[in-house]
Amino acid sequence: MSSDRWTPLPRRRTGSILLKTALAVLLLAVGAGDAPTDPRATSPWPKPLGGPDKESATGVAVDDAGNSFVTGVFEGKSAAFDAIHLASSGRTDVFVAKLDRDAHVLWAVAIGGPGPDEGRAIALSPAGDLYVTGSFSGTVDFDPGPGRTELTAGGSSDAFLLRMSAQGELVWARRLGGKPGARSSAQGLRVAAAADAVWVTGGFTGSLDTPRLESAGGSDAFVAKFDLDGNLLWARRIGGPKDDEGRGLAAGRNGEVWVAGNFEETPSIGPEGGALDMRSAGRADVFLLRLDASGRLLGSGRIGGEGVDTCEGLAATGSGGAVIIGTFTHTADVDPGPGTLSFASNGATDAFVVSVDGNGRLLWAHQEGETGADLGLAVAADRYGAIYTTGYLERRHGESLSWVDERSESGKRTWSLGLQATGGLQALAIAASPYGTPTVAGFFKGETKELREAGAGRVKGFGKTDAFVWRLLPAPQRPR
């Protein structure tokens, strides 16, 4: 295997194993066929979080005890997290909250300043610490407690990386952005944590002063590695002459890290990261990289076709591989290696789910979609090999829903659910407990529709849109 291309699989007949998913039959039909459930009479889920304005949950993580940690964005004078009321300091602020397994809010904090600030992703380390990333502008106090830890954005916006305790206390805060007054911007979009390190990826324009990176084009992706004390170990730029962005991140088993995102034309990785032998087949394609503990490129692959194809999430599997989820248009080759496996969209856009082994070789792939604009939005994996995906399905006559699937390690679907609300619902993030119970988070408007398979009734929102956390109960019971 060369340093910039994965070992090829035997070539496939294009389209011969095209797997078109009939979601109209499977969604909202849990309990039929091969979809085992664990129905409950009542459930405290979904849990709405919010106030009279707009709120959205964008990242979620869970621990061994079934607690959920969630981050996102909120606006307005007051947002309710049970008895805890958070007030925005500006246009939008970051929230971070912890919920127990019965949906009680144990704590919730707001972080922000007078400008727009957003929480985008959250990760839980094996030791139980939280890592949160997103973007901020102006000067922000990142300590939600009585102390002050102020950071000032150098550009129009900067990325941030926080380490917090499981009790919601700030341990440290780091800024990733340009020099003061620079024509630059940066945002952290994904974060991953291991026992000895934490990584963050996202996008930036112009240049970053911390860490020192120069954009090769309109916008570039970045990935940076920190130790547990917040010291920068290395950083890499991923991009070319057009727009590129990091949107997937997962820690591997042996110190390596998987990174995925979107690129246009011909990206490279630097400094000292290695060349990327790839070119987009259409307007935008998906890159998938594997880097070692020092940031050196171990393998690279591309997913895409003639249209706009995007990555939305990435998860590492227990067997050492990874699963990537995203959206494609028209026709796309979803084999990230030199082989070809073509999917043709059933509508404006379809979702793809692709599993690769530890060397980046394709194991299986599925597409999800009907005749509308359908999206793949997030993926997670548990310690038993199960893979959980979520996305958005647009149907005729204005009907829409978010789907949540469980698949076995071999890619076989074991159950599927559809989540809906009267004014719309999108699940933007998903996490799996070590014991196989998935939790989704996102936003909804109006009233959620009853989901008897999960023991969940109707829940009304508070305002324009509300964040939600939903610990789904139909997952098959596994030994504890």
Secondary structure by P-SEA (a helix, b strand, c coil): ccccccccccccccccccccccccccccccccccccccccccccccccccccbbbbbcbbbbcccbbbbbbbcccccbbbcccbbbbbcccbbbbbbcccccccccbbbbbbcccbbbbccccccccbbbbbbbccccccccccccccbbbbbcccbbbbbbbbcccccccccccccccccccbbbbbcbbbbcccbbbbbbcccccccccbbbbccccbbbbbbbcccccccbbbbbccccbbbbcbbbbccccbbbbbbbbccccccccccccccccccccbbbbbbbbccccccccccccccccbbbbcccccccccccccccccccccccccccbbbbbbbccccbbbbbbbcccccccbbbbbbcccbbbbccccccccbbbbbbbbbbbcccbbbbbbbbbcccccccbbbbbbccccccccbbbbcccbbbbbbbcccccccccccccccbbbbcccbbbbcccccccccccc
